[in-house]
Amino acid sequence: MNITKKLITPSIAKGLLESNTKNRGINELVVSRYANDILKGNWKEDTGEAIKISKMNIILDGQHRLCAIVKANQYTFTL
């Protein structure tokens, strides 16, 4: 397992989401809440809740957070 901290831009998030085939449906209320937190500066990094991406670029955990990055049109760091 390789864990790295990377800057996730809206375009990177969008690219990951476009190849997302194995996750449940999106809850737009959750995405909006996360996007509002990002825009208001309330987004907390390094909480231990990393976005997990497989070696094949499949989202294992974090699709709502990635959607929020796209919606807010701002970058964030993730593990």
mmCIF file of the N, C-alpha and C atoms, coordinates in Angstrom:
data_MODEL
# 
_entry.id   MODEL 
# 
loop_
_atom_site.group_PDB 
_atom_site.id 
_atom_site.type_symbol 
_atom_site.label_atom_id 
_atom_site.label_alt_id 
_atom_site.label_comp_id 
_atom_site.label_asym_id 
_atom_site.label_entity_id 
_atom_site.label_seq_id 
_atom_site.pdbx_PDB_ins_code 
_atom_site.Cartn_x 
_atom_site.Cartn_y 
_atom_site.Cartn_z 
_atom_site.occupancy 
_atom_site.B_iso_or_equiv 
_atom_site.pdbx_formal_charge 
_atom_site.auth_seq_id 
_atom_site.auth_comp_id 
_atom_site.auth_asym_id 
_atom_site.auth_atom_id 
_atom_site.pdbx_PDB_model_num 
ATOM 1   N N  . MET A 1 1  ? 0.850   -1.172 0.000   1.00 0.00 ? 1  MET A N  1 
ATOM 2   C CA . MET A 1 1  ? 0.000   0.000  0.000   1.00 0.00 ? 1  MET A CA 1 
ATOM 3   C C  . MET A 1 1  ? 0.898   1.238  0.000   1.00 0.00 ? 1  MET A C  1 
ATOM 4   N N  . ASN A 1 2  ? 0.539   2.214  -0.810  1.00 0.00 ? 2  ASN A N  1 
ATOM 5   C CA . ASN A 1 2  ? 1.288   3.453  -0.919  1.00 0.00 ? 2  ASN A CA 1 
ATOM 6   C C  . ASN A 1 2  ? 0.359   4.605  -0.595  1.00 0.00 ? 2  ASN A C  1 
ATOM 7   N N  . ILE A 1 3  ? 0.697   5.376  0.420   1.00 0.00 ? 3  ILE A N  1 
ATOM 8   C CA . ILE A 1 3  ? -0.125  6.519  0.809   1.00 0.00 ? 3  ILE A CA 1 
ATOM 9   C C  . ILE A 1 3  ? 0.665   7.789  0.527   1.00 0.00 ? 3  ILE A C  1 
ATOM 10  N N  . THR A 1 4  ? 0.065   8.675  -0.260  1.00 0.00 ? 4  THR A N  1 
ATOM 11  C CA . THR A 1 4  ? 0.710   9.947  -0.565  1.00 0.00 ? 4  THR A CA 1 
ATOM 12  C C  . THR A 1 4  ? -0.308  11.070 -0.436  1.00 0.00 ? 4  THR A C  1 
ATOM 13  N N  . LYS A 1 5  ? 0.186   12.235 -0.115  1.00 0.00 ? 5  LYS A N  1 
ATOM 14  C CA . LYS A 1 5  ? -0.662  13.414 -0.038  1.00 0.00 ? 5  LYS A CA 1 
ATOM 15  C C  . LYS A 1 5  ? -0.554  14.146 -1.363  1.00 0.00 ? 5  LYS A C  1 
ATOM 16  N N  . LYS A 1 6  ? -1.695  14.369 -2.012  1.00 0.00 ? 6  LYS A N  1 
ATOM 17  C CA . LYS A 1 6  ? -1.707  15.009 -3.327  1.00 0.00 ? 6  LYS A CA 1 
ATOM 18  C C  . LYS A 1 6  ? -2.742  16.121 -3.372  1.00 0.00 ? 6  LYS A C  1 
ATOM 19  N N  . LEU A 1 7  ? -2.461  17.092 -4.211  1.00 0.00 ? 7  LEU A N  1 
ATOM 20  C CA . LEU A 1 7  ? -3.408  18.162 -4.478  1.00 0.00 ? 7  LEU A CA 1 
ATOM 21  C C  . LEU A 1 7  ? -4.451  17.637 -5.461  1.00 0.00 ? 7  LEU A C  1 
ATOM 22  N N  . ILE A 1 8  ? -5.705  17.704 -5.071  1.00 0.00 ? 8  ILE A N  1 
ATOM 23  C CA . ILE A 1 8  ? -6.794  17.274 -5.952  1.00 0.00 ? 8  ILE A CA 1 
ATOM 24  C C  . ILE A 1 8  ? -7.495  18.526 -6.477  1.00 0.00 ? 8  ILE A C  1 
ATOM 25  N N  . THR A 1 9  ? -7.286  18.801 -7.753  1.00 0.00 ? 9  THR A N  1 
ATOM 26  C CA . THR A 1 9  ? -7.939  19.940 -8.393  1.00 0.00 ? 9  THR A CA 1 
ATOM 27  C C  . THR A 1 9  ? -9.319  19.500 -8.885  1.00 0.00 ? 9  THR A C  1 
ATOM 28  N N  . PRO A 1 10 ? -10.188 20.458 -9.204  1.00 0.00 ? 10 PRO A N  1 
ATOM 29  C CA . PRO A 1 10 ? -11.482 20.079 -9.775  1.00 0.00 ? 10 PRO A CA 1 
ATOM 30  C C  . PRO A 1 10 ? -11.346 19.224 -11.034 1.00 0.00 ? 10 PRO A C  1 
ATOM 31  N N  . SER A 1 11 ? -10.349 19.494 -11.869 1.00 0.00 ? 11 SER A N  1 
ATOM 32  C CA . SER A 1 11 ? -10.207 18.693 -13.094 1.00 0.00 ? 11 SER A CA 1 
ATOM 33  C C  . SER A 1 11 ? -9.740  17.268 -12.789 1.00 0.00 ? 11 SER A C  1 
ATOM 34  N N  . ILE A 1 12 ? -8.870  17.100 -11.816 1.00 0.00 ? 12 ILE A N  1 
ATOM 35  C CA . ILE A 1 12 ? -8.455  15.755 -11.414 1.00 0.00 ? 12 ILE A CA 1 
ATOM 36  C C  . ILE A 1 12 ? -9.644  15.000 -10.824 1.00 0.00 ? 12 ILE A C  1 
ATOM 37  N N  . ALA A 1 13 ? -10.393 15.675 -9.951  1.00 0.00 ? 13 ALA A N  1 
ATOM 38  C CA . ALA A 1 13 ? -11.570 15.054 -9.342  1.00 0.00 ? 13 ALA A CA 1 
ATOM 39  C C  . ALA A 1 13 ? -12.567 14.630 -10.411 1.00 0.00 ? 13 ALA A C  1 
ATOM 40  N N  . LYS A 1 14 ? -12.785 15.500 -11.381 1.00 0.00 ? 14 LYS A N  1 
ATOM 41  C CA . LYS A 1 14 ? -13.727 15.190 -12.458 1.00 0.00 ? 14 LYS A CA 1 
ATOM 42  C C  . LYS A 1 14 ? -13.270 13.974 -13.251 1.00 0.00 ? 14 LYS A C  1 
ATOM 43  N N  . GLY A 1 15 ? -11.993 13.899 -13.552 1.00 0.00 ? 15 GLY A N  1 
ATOM 44  C CA . GLY A 1 15 ? -11.448 12.758 -14.281 1.00 0.00 ? 15 GLY A CA 1 
ATOM 45  C C  . GLY A 1 15 ? -11.622 11.454 -13.524 1.00 0.00 ? 15 GLY A C  1 
ATOM 46  N N  . LEU A 1 16 ? -11.369 11.487 -12.223 1.00 0.00 ? 16 LEU A N  1 
ATOM 47  C CA . LEU A 1 16 ? -11.558 10.292 -11.411 1.00 0.00 ? 16 LEU A CA 1 
ATOM 48  C C  . LEU A 1 16 ? -13.029 9.875  -11.389 1.00 0.00 ? 16 LEU A C  1 
ATOM 49  N N  . LEU A 1 17 ? -13.911 10.850 -11.266 1.00 0.00 ? 17 LEU A N  1 
ATOM 50  C CA . LEU A 1 17 ? -15.346 10.554 -11.217 1.00 0.00 ? 17 LEU A CA 1 
ATOM 51  C C  . LEU A 1 17 ? -15.863 9.998  -12.537 1.00 0.00 ? 17 LEU A C  1 
ATOM 52  N N  . GLU A 1 18 ? -15.287 10.431 -13.652 1.00 0.00 ? 18 GLU A N  1 
ATOM 53  C CA . GLU A 1 18 ? -15.738 9.944  -14.955 1.00 0.00 ? 18 GLU A CA 1 
ATOM 54  C C  . GLU A 1 18 ? -15.471 8.456  -15.137 1.00 0.00 ? 18 GLU A C  1 
ATOM 55  N N  . SER A 1 19 ? -14.448 7.957  -14.473 1.00 0.00 ? 19 SER A N  1 
ATOM 56  C CA . SER A 1 19 ? -14.140 6.529  -14.577 1.00 0.00 ? 19 SER A CA 1 
ATOM 57  C C  . SER A 1 19 ? -14.698 5.748  -13.385 1.00 0.00 ? 19 SER A C  1 
ATOM 58  N N  . ASN A 1 20 ? -15.514 6.404  -12.580 1.00 0.00 ? 20 ASN A N  1 
ATOM 59  C CA . ASN A 1 20 ? -16.089 5.785  -11.376 1.00 0.00 ? 20 ASN A CA 1 
ATOM 60  C C  . ASN A 1 20 ? -17.232 4.858  -11.769 1.00 0.00 ? 20 ASN A C  1 
ATOM 61  N N  . THR A 1 21 ? -17.035 3.570  -11.581 1.00 0.00 ? 21 THR A N  1 
ATOM 62  C CA . THR A 1 21 ? -18.055 2.603  -11.997 1.00 0.00 ? 21 THR A CA 1 
ATOM 63  C C  . THR A 1 21 ? -18.528 1.696  -10.870 1.00 0.00 ? 21 THR A C  1 
ATOM 64  N N  . LYS A 1 22 ? -17.890 1.752  -9.726  1.00 0.00 ? 22 LYS A N  1 
ATOM 65  C CA . LYS A 1 22 ? -18.191 0.762  -8.695  1.00 0.00 ? 22 LYS A CA 1 
ATOM 66  C C  . LYS A 1 22 ? -18.737 1.343  -7.404  1.00 0.00 ? 22 LYS A C  1 
ATOM 67  N N  . ASN A 1 23 ? -19.195 2.564  -7.404  1.00 0.00 ? 23 ASN A N  1 
ATOM 68  C CA . ASN A 1 23 ? -19.701 3.167  -6.178  1.00 0.00 ? 23 ASN A CA 1 
ATOM 69  C C  . ASN A 1 23 ? -21.217 3.320  -6.229  1.00 0.00 ? 23 ASN A C  1 
ATOM 70  N N  . ARG A 1 24 ? -21.783 3.549  -5.065  1.00 0.00 ? 24 ARG A N  1 
ATOM 71  C CA . ARG A 1 24 ? -23.227 3.774  -4.954  1.00 0.00 ? 24 ARG A CA 1 
ATOM 72  C C  . ARG A 1 24 ? -23.592 5.114  -5.584  1.00 0.00 ? 24 ARG A C  1 
ATOM 73  N N  . GLY A 1 25 ? -24.878 5.419  -5.620  1.00 0.00 ? 25 GLY A N  1 
ATOM 74  C CA . GLY A 1 25 ? -25.347 6.678  -6.166  1.00 0.00 ? 25 GLY A CA 1 
ATOM 75  C C  . GLY A 1 25 ? -24.890 7.870  -5.344  1.00 0.00 ? 25 GLY A C  1 
ATOM 76  N N  . ILE A 1 26 ? -24.932 9.031  -5.972  1.00 0.00 ? 26 ILE A N  1 
ATOM 77  C CA . ILE A 1 26 ? -24.510 10.277 -5.320  1.00 0.00 ? 26 ILE A CA 1 
ATOM 78  C C  . ILE A 1 26 ? -25.676 10.872 -4.546  1.00 0.00 ? 26 ILE A C  1 
ATOM 79  N N  . ASN A 1 27 ? -25.412 11.294 -3.317  1.00 0.00 ? 27 ASN A N  1 
ATOM 80  C CA . ASN A 1 27 ? -26.374 12.011 -2.499  1.00 0.00 ? 27 ASN A CA 1 
ATOM 81  C C  . ASN A 1 27 ? -26.056 13.505 -2.646  1.00 0.00 ? 27 ASN A C  1 
ATOM 82  N N  . GLU A 1 28 ? -26.881 14.207 -3.408  1.00 0.00 ? 28 GLU A N  1 
ATOM 83  C CA . GLU A 1 28 ? -26.607 15.620 -3.716  1.00 0.00 ? 28 GLU A CA 1 
ATOM 84  C C  . GLU A 1 28 ? -26.606 16.505 -2.467  1.00 0.00 ? 28 GLU A C  1 
ATOM 85  N N  . LEU A 1 29 ? -27.372 16.154 -1.442  1.00 0.00 ? 29 LEU A N  1 
ATOM 86  C CA . LEU A 1 29 ? -27.361 16.946 -0.205  1.00 0.00 ? 29 LEU A CA 1 
ATOM 87  C C  . LEU A 1 29 ? -25.997 16.870 0.481   1.00 0.00 ? 29 LEU A C  1 
ATOM 88  N N  . VAL A 1 30 ? -25.413 15.698 0.476   1.00 0.00 ? 30 VAL A N  1 
ATOM 89  C CA . VAL A 1 30 ? -24.081 15.527 1.064   1.00 0.00 ? 30 VAL A CA 1 
ATOM 90  C C  . VAL A 1 30 ? -23.052 16.308 0.260   1.00 0.00 ? 30 VAL A C  1 
ATOM 91  N N  . VAL A 1 31 ? -23.110 16.206 -1.053  1.00 0.00 ? 31 VAL A N  1 
ATOM 92  C CA . VAL A 1 31 ? -22.172 16.934 -1.923  1.00 0.00 ? 31 VAL A CA 1 
ATOM 93  C C  . VAL A 1 31 ? -22.291 18.438 -1.684  1.00 0.00 ? 31 VAL A C  1 
ATOM 94  N N  . SER A 1 32 ? -23.514 18.949 -1.608  1.00 0.00 ? 32 SER A N  1 
ATOM 95  C CA . SER A 1 32 ? -23.715 20.389 -1.378  1.00 0.00 ? 32 SER A CA 1 
ATOM 96  C C  . SER A 1 32 ? -23.171 20.816 -0.024  1.00 0.00 ? 32 SER A C  1 
ATOM 97  N N  . ARG A 1 33 ? -23.369 19.987 0.997   1.00 0.00 ? 33 ARG A N  1 
ATOM 98  C CA . ARG A 1 33 ? -22.866 20.327 2.336   1.00 0.00 ? 33 ARG A CA 1 
ATOM 99  C C  . ARG A 1 33 ? -21.339 20.378 2.316   1.00 0.00 ? 33 ARG A C  1 
ATOM 100 N N  . TYR A 1 34 ? -20.716 19.383 1.697   1.00 0.00 ? 34 TYR A N  1 
ATOM 101 C CA . TYR A 1 34 ? -19.260 19.375 1.619   1.00 0.00 ? 34 TYR A CA 1 
ATOM 102 C C  . TYR A 1 34 ? -18.741 20.555 0.797   1.00 0.00 ? 34 TYR A C  1 
ATOM 103 N N  . ALA A 1 35 ? -19.389 20.858 -0.318  1.00 0.00 ? 35 ALA A N  1 
ATOM 104 C CA . ALA A 1 35 ? -18.964 21.978 -1.165  1.00 0.00 ? 35 ALA A CA 1 
ATOM 105 C C  . ALA A 1 35 ? -19.081 23.299 -0.405  1.00 0.00 ? 35 ALA A C  1 
ATOM 106 N N  . ASN A 1 36 ? -20.159 23.467 0.345   1.00 0.00 ? 36 ASN A N  1 
ATOM 107 C CA . ASN A 1 36 ? -20.314 24.685 1.156   1.00 0.00 ? 36 ASN A CA 1 
ATOM 108 C C  . ASN A 1 36 ? -19.215 24.790 2.207   1.00 0.00 ? 36 ASN A C  1 
ATOM 109 N N  . ASP A 1 37 ? -18.857 23.662 2.821   1.00 0.00 ? 37 ASP A N  1 
ATOM 110 C CA . ASP A 1 37 ? -17.762 23.676 3.792   1.00 0.00 ? 37 ASP A CA 1 
ATOM 111 C C  . ASP A 1 37 ? -16.458 24.098 3.132   1.00 0.00 ? 37 ASP A C  1 
ATOM 112 N N  . ILE A 1 38 ? -16.196 23.590 1.921   1.00 0.00 ? 38 ILE A N  1 
ATOM 113 C CA . ILE A 1 38 ? -14.980 23.975 1.196   1.00 0.00 ? 38 ILE A CA 1 
ATOM 114 C C  . ILE A 1 38 ? -14.995 25.481 0.917   1.00 0.00 ? 38 ILE A C  1 
ATOM 115 N N  . LEU A 1 39 ? -16.116 25.992 0.408   1.00 0.00 ? 39 LEU A N  1 
ATOM 116 C CA . LEU A 1 39 ? -16.207 27.410 0.033   1.00 0.00 ? 39 LEU A CA 1 
ATOM 117 C C  . LEU A 1 39 ? -16.123 28.338 1.238   1.00 0.00 ? 39 LEU A C  1 
ATOM 118 N N  . LYS A 1 40 ? -16.619 27.912 2.381   1.00 0.00 ? 40 LYS A N  1 
ATOM 119 C CA . LYS A 1 40 ? -16.595 28.742 3.591   1.00 0.00 ? 40 LYS A CA 1 
ATOM 120 C C  . LYS A 1 40 ? -15.286 28.620 4.372   1.00 0.00 ? 40 LYS A C  1 
ATOM 121 N N  . GLY A 1 41 ? -14.392 27.751 3.902   1.00 0.00 ? 41 GLY A N  1 
ATOM 122 C CA . GLY A 1 41 ? -13.126 27.564 4.608   1.00 0.00 ? 41 GLY A CA 1 
ATOM 123 C C  . GLY A 1 41 ? -13.247 26.652 5.814   1.00 0.00 ? 41 GLY A C  1 
ATOM 124 N N  . ASN A 1 42 ? -14.325 25.904 5.889   1.00 0.00 ? 42 ASN A N  1 
ATOM 125 C CA . ASN A 1 42 ? -14.539 25.011 7.024   1.00 0.00 ? 42 ASN A CA 1 
ATOM 126 C C  . ASN A 1 42 ? -14.092 23.585 6.750   1.00 0.00 ? 42 ASN A C  1 
ATOM 127 N N  . TRP A 1 43 ? -13.526 23.338 5.580   1.00 0.00 ? 43 TRP A N  1 
ATOM 128 C CA . TRP A 1 43 ? -13.106 21.984 5.223   1.00 0.00 ? 43 TRP A CA 1 
ATOM 129 C C  . TRP A 1 43 ? -11.854 21.642 6.003   1.00 0.00 ? 43 TRP A C  1 
ATOM 130 N N  . LYS A 1 44 ? -11.864 20.519 6.675   1.00 0.00 ? 44 LYS A N  1 
ATOM 131 C CA . LYS A 1 44 ? -10.724 20.111 7.491   1.00 0.00 ? 44 LYS A CA 1 
ATOM 132 C C  . LYS A 1 44 ? -9.968  18.997 6.790   1.00 0.00 ? 44 LYS A C  1 
ATOM 133 N N  . GLU A 1 45 ? -8.687  19.223 6.620   1.00 0.00 ? 45 GLU A N  1 
ATOM 134 C CA . GLU A 1 45 ? -7.818  18.212 6.034   1.00 0.00 ? 45 GLU A CA 1 
ATOM 135 C C  . GLU A 1 45 ? -7.163  17.418 7.152   1.00 0.00 ? 45 GLU A C  1 
ATOM 136 N N  . ASP A 1 46 ? -6.563  16.326 6.790   1.00 0.00 ? 46 ASP A N  1 
ATOM 137 C CA . ASP A 1 46 ? -5.809  15.492 7.728   1.00 0.00 ? 46 ASP A CA 1 
ATOM 138 C C  . ASP A 1 46 ? -6.668  15.009 8.894   1.00 0.00 ? 46 ASP A C  1 
ATOM 139 N N  . THR A 1 47 ? -7.878  14.601 8.564   1.00 0.00 ? 47 THR A N  1 
ATOM 140 C CA . THR A 1 47 ? -8.777  14.072 9.591   1.00 0.00 ? 47 THR A CA 1 
ATOM 141 C C  . THR A 1 47 ? -8.691  12.556 9.692   1.00 0.00 ? 47 THR A C  1 
ATOM 142 N N  . GLY A 1 48 ? -7.922  11.950 8.827   1.00 0.00 ? 48 GLY A N  1 
ATOM 143 C CA . GLY A 1 48 ? -7.850  10.498 8.783   1.00 0.00 ? 48 GLY A CA 1 
ATOM 144 C C  . GLY A 1 48 ? -8.840  9.905  7.796   1.00 0.00 ? 48 GLY A C  1 
ATOM 145 N N  . GLU A 1 49 ? -9.681  10.739 7.219   1.00 0.00 ? 49 GLU A N  1 
ATOM 146 C CA . GLU A 1 49 ? -10.669 10.308 6.225   1.00 0.00 ? 49 GLU A CA 1 
ATOM 147 C C  . GLU A 1 49 ? -10.128 10.615 4.842   1.00 0.00 ? 49 GLU A C  1 
ATOM 148 N N  . ALA A 1 50 ? -9.224  9.771  4.402   1.00 0.00 ? 50 ALA A N  1 
ATOM 149 C CA . ALA A 1 50 ? -8.582  9.993  3.105   1.00 0.00 ? 50 ALA A CA 1 
ATOM 150 C C  . ALA A 1 50 ? -9.478  9.533  1.965   1.00 0.00 ? 50 ALA A C  1 
ATOM 151 N N  . ILE A 1 51 ? -9.291  10.152 0.816   1.00 0.00 ? 51 ILE A N  1 
ATOM 152 C CA . ILE A 1 51 ? -9.913  9.653  -0.409  1.00 0.00 ? 51 ILE A CA 1 
ATOM 153 C C  . ILE A 1 51 ? -9.026  8.503  -0.873  1.00 0.00 ? 51 ILE A C  1 
ATOM 154 N N  . LYS A 1 52 ? -9.650  7.374  -1.109  1.00 0.00 ? 52 LYS A N  1 
ATOM 155 C CA . LYS A 1 52 ? -8.883  6.182  -1.466  1.00 0.00 ? 52 LYS A CA 1 
ATOM 156 C C  . LYS A 1 52 ? -9.103  5.837  -2.941  1.00 0.00 ? 52 LYS A C  1 
ATOM 157 N N  . ILE A 1 53 ? -7.999  5.735  -3.667  1.00 0.00 ? 53 ILE A N  1 
ATOM 158 C CA . ILE A 1 53 ? -8.020  5.447  -5.096  1.00 0.00 ? 53 ILE A CA 1 
ATOM 159 C C  . ILE A 1 53 ? -7.137  4.219  -5.328  1.00 0.00 ? 53 ILE A C  1 
ATOM 160 N N  . SER A 1 54 ? -7.649  3.244  -6.070  1.00 0.00 ? 54 SER A N  1 
ATOM 161 C CA . SER A 1 54 ? -6.860  2.043  -6.354  1.00 0.00 ? 54 SER A CA 1 
ATOM 162 C C  . SER A 1 54 ? -5.756  2.356  -7.359  1.00 0.00 ? 54 SER A C  1 
ATOM 163 N N  . LYS A 1 55 ? -4.853  1.407  -7.543  1.00 0.00 ? 55 LYS A N  1 
ATOM 164 C CA . LYS A 1 55 ? -3.781  1.563  -8.534  1.00 0.00 ? 55 LYS A CA 1 
ATOM 165 C C  . LYS A 1 55 ? -4.351  1.687  -9.938  1.00 0.00 ? 55 LYS A C  1 
ATOM 166 N N  . MET A 1 56 ? -5.580  1.213  -10.137 1.00 0.00 ? 56 MET A N  1 
ATOM 167 C CA . MET A 1 56 ? -6.247  1.287  -11.437 1.00 0.00 ? 56 MET A CA 1 
ATOM 168 C C  . MET A 1 56 ? -7.117  2.550  -11.553 1.00 0.00 ? 56 MET A C  1 
ATOM 169 N N  . ASN A 1 57 ? -6.942  3.510  -10.616 1.00 0.00 ? 57 ASN A N  1 
ATOM 170 C CA . ASN A 1 57 ? -7.685  4.771  -10.570 1.00 0.00 ? 57 ASN A CA 1 
ATOM 171 C C  . ASN A 1 57 ? -9.184  4.574  -10.356 1.00 0.00 ? 57 ASN A C  1 
ATOM 172 N N  . ILE A 1 58 ? -9.551  3.554  -9.597  1.00 0.00 ? 58 ILE A N  1 
ATOM 173 C CA . ILE A 1 58 ? -10.939 3.341  -9.222  1.00 0.00 ? 58 ILE A CA 1 
ATOM 174 C C  . ILE A 1 58 ? -11.137 3.915  -7.823  1.00 0.00 ? 58 ILE A C  1 
ATOM 175 N N  . ILE A 1 59 ? -12.196 4.695  -7.650  1.00 0.00 ? 59 ILE A N  1 
ATOM 176 C CA . ILE A 1 59 ? -12.489 5.307  -6.358  1.00 0.00 ? 59 ILE A CA 1 
ATOM 177 C C  . ILE A 1 59 ? -12.971 4.226  -5.404  1.00 0.00 ? 59 ILE A C  1 
ATOM 178 N N  . LEU A 1 60 ? -12.257 4.053  -4.307  1.00 0.00 ? 60 LEU A N  1 
ATOM 179 C CA . LEU A 1 60 ? -12.645 3.093  -3.286  1.00 0.00 ? 60 LEU A CA 1 
ATOM 180 C C  . LEU A 1 60 ? -13.397 3.773  -2.152  1.00 0.00 ? 60 LEU A C  1 
ATOM 181 N N  . ASP A 1 61 ? -13.081 5.035  -1.900  1.00 0.00 ? 61 ASP A N  1 
ATOM 182 C CA . ASP A 1 61 ? -13.745 5.810  -0.857  1.00 0.00 ? 61 ASP A CA 1 
ATOM 183 C C  . ASP A 1 61 ? -13.499 7.284  -1.140  1.00 0.00 ? 61 ASP A C  1 
ATOM 184 N N  . GLY A 1 62 ? -14.580 8.081  -1.176  1.00 0.00 ? 62 GLY A N  1 
ATOM 185 C CA . GLY A 1 62 ? -14.406 9.517  -1.330  1.00 0.00 ? 62 GLY A CA 1 
ATOM 186 C C  . GLY A 1 62 ? -15.131 10.144 -2.502  1.00 0.00 ? 62 GLY A C  1 
ATOM 187 N N  . GLN A 1 63 ? -16.059 9.413  -3.129  1.00 0.00 ? 63 GLN A N  1 
ATOM 188 C CA . GLN A 1 63 ? -16.705 9.992  -4.308  1.00 0.00 ? 63 GLN A CA 1 
ATOM 189 C C  . GLN A 1 63 ? -17.491 11.258 -3.975  1.00 0.00 ? 63 GLN A C  1 
ATOM 190 N N  . HIS A 1 64 ? -18.113 11.347 -2.803  1.00 0.00 ? 64 HIS A N  1 
ATOM 191 C CA . HIS A 1 64 ? -18.859 12.556 -2.451  1.00 0.00 ? 64 HIS A CA 1 
ATOM 192 C C  . HIS A 1 64 ? -17.915 13.737 -2.238  1.00 0.00 ? 64 HIS A C  1 
ATOM 193 N N  . ARG A 1 65 ? -16.762 13.470 -1.651  1.00 0.00 ? 65 ARG A N  1 
ATOM 194 C CA . ARG A 1 65 ? -15.771 14.535 -1.464  1.00 0.00 ? 65 ARG A CA 1 
ATOM 195 C C  . ARG A 1 65 ? -15.225 15.007 -2.802  1.00 0.00 ? 65 ARG A C  1 
ATOM 196 N N  . LEU A 1 66 ? -14.999 14.079 -3.727  1.00 0.00 ? 66 LEU A N  1 
ATOM 197 C CA . LEU A 1 66 ? -14.542 14.472 -5.062  1.00 0.00 ? 66 LEU A CA 1 
ATOM 198 C C  . LEU A 1 66 ? -15.611 15.290 -5.781  1.00 0.00 ? 66 LEU A C  1 
ATOM 199 N N  . CYS A 1 67 ? -16.863 14.897 -5.661  1.00 0.00 ? 67 CYS A N  1 
ATOM 200 C CA . CYS A 1 67 ? -17.961 15.674 -6.269  1.00 0.00 ? 67 CYS A CA 1 
ATOM 201 C C  . CYS A 1 67 ? -18.015 17.075 -5.677  1.00 0.00 ? 67 CYS A C  1 
ATOM 202 N N  . ALA A 1 68 ? -17.757 17.185 -4.375  1.00 0.00 ? 68 ALA A N  1 
ATOM 203 C CA . ALA A 1 68 ? -17.779 18.496 -3.726  1.00 0.00 ? 68 ALA A CA 1 
ATOM 204 C C  . ALA A 1 68 ? -16.657 19.389 -4.229  1.00 0.00 ? 68 ALA A C  1 
ATOM 205 N N  . ILE A 1 69 ? -15.492 18.812 -4.495  1.00 0.00 ? 69 ILE A N  1 
ATOM 206 C CA . ILE A 1 69 ? -14.377 19.586 -5.054  1.00 0.00 ? 69 ILE A CA 1 
ATOM 207 C C  . ILE A 1 69 ? -14.773 20.139 -6.418  1.00 0.00 ? 69 ILE A C  1 
ATOM 208 N N  . VAL A 1 70 ? -15.414 19.307 -7.224  1.00 0.00 ? 70 VAL A N  1 
ATOM 209 C CA . VAL A 1 70 ? -15.878 19.761 -8.542  1.00 0.00 ? 70 VAL A CA 1 
ATOM 210 C C  . VAL A 1 70 ? -16.929 20.850 -8.390  1.00 0.00 ? 70 VAL A C  1 
ATOM 211 N N  . LYS A 1 71 ? -17.908 20.626 -7.514  1.00 0.00 ? 71 LYS A N  1 
ATOM 212 C CA . LYS A 1 71 ? -19.006 21.597 -7.332  1.00 0.00 ? 71 LYS A CA 1 
ATOM 213 C C  . LYS A 1 71 ? -18.493 22.931 -6.816  1.00 0.00 ? 71 LYS A C  1 
ATOM 214 N N  . ALA A 1 72 ? -17.558 22.892 -5.857  1.00 0.00 ? 72 ALA A N  1 
ATOM 215 C CA . ALA A 1 72 ? -17.020 24.129 -5.279  1.00 0.00 ? 72 ALA A CA 1 
ATOM 216 C C  . ALA A 1 72 ? -16.023 24.790 -6.226  1.00 0.00 ? 72 ALA A C  1 
ATOM 217 N N  . ASN A 1 73 ? -15.517 24.007 -7.199  1.00 0.00 ? 73 ASN A N  1 
ATOM 218 C CA . ASN A 1 73 ? -14.522 24.487 -8.152  1.00 0.00 ? 73 ASN A CA 1 
ATOM 219 C C  . ASN A 1 73 ? -13.281 25.017 -7.429  1.00 0.00 ? 73 ASN A C  1 
ATOM 220 N N  . GLN A 1 74 ? -12.895 24.293 -6.382  1.00 0.00 ? 74 GLN A N  1 
ATOM 221 C CA . GLN A 1 74 ? -11.697 24.629 -5.633  1.00 0.00 ? 74 GLN A CA 1 
ATOM 222 C C  . GLN A 1 74 ? -10.955 23.341 -5.340  1.00 0.00 ? 74 GLN A C  1 
ATOM 223 N N  . TYR A 1 75 ? -9.657  23.465 -5.161  1.00 0.00 ? 75 TYR A N  1 
ATOM 224 C CA . TYR A 1 75 ? -8.856  22.292 -4.881  1.00 0.00 ? 75 TYR A CA 1 
ATOM 225 C C  . TYR A 1 75 ? -8.812  22.013 -3.384  1.00 0.00 ? 75 TYR A C  1 
ATOM 226 N N  . THR A 1 76 ? -8.409  20.830 -3.063  1.00 0.00 ? 76 THR A N  1 
ATOM 227 C CA . THR A 1 76 ? -8.135  20.447 -1.686  1.00 0.00 ? 76 THR A CA 1 
ATOM 228 C C  . THR A 1 76 ? -7.055  19.388 -1.698  1.00 0.00 ? 76 THR A C  1 
ATOM 229 N N  . PHE A 1 77 ? -6.440  19.160 -0.559  1.00 0.00 ? 77 PHE A N  1 
ATOM 230 C CA . PHE A 1 77 ? -5.447  18.102 -0.451  1.00 0.00 ? 77 PHE A CA 1 
ATOM 231 C C  . PHE A 1 77 ? -6.144  16.860 0.068   1.00 0.00 ? 77 PHE A C  1 
ATOM 232 N N  . THR A 1 78 ? -5.627  15.752 -0.309  1.00 0.00 ? 78 THR A N  1 
ATOM 233 C CA . THR A 1 78 ? -6.144  14.484 0.171   1.00 0.00 ? 78 THR A CA 1 
ATOM 234 C C  . THR A 1 78 ? -5.007  13.492 0.277   1.00 0.00 ? 78 THR A C  1 
ATOM 235 N N  . LEU A 1 79 ? -5.249  12.425 0.936   1.00 0.00 ? 79 LEU A N  1 
ATOM 236 C CA . LEU A 1 79 ? -4.247  11.346 1.019   1.00 0.00 ? 79 LEU A CA 1 
ATOM 237 C C  . LEU A 1 79 ? -4.551  10.316 -0.021  1.00 0.00 ? 79 LEU A C  1 
# 
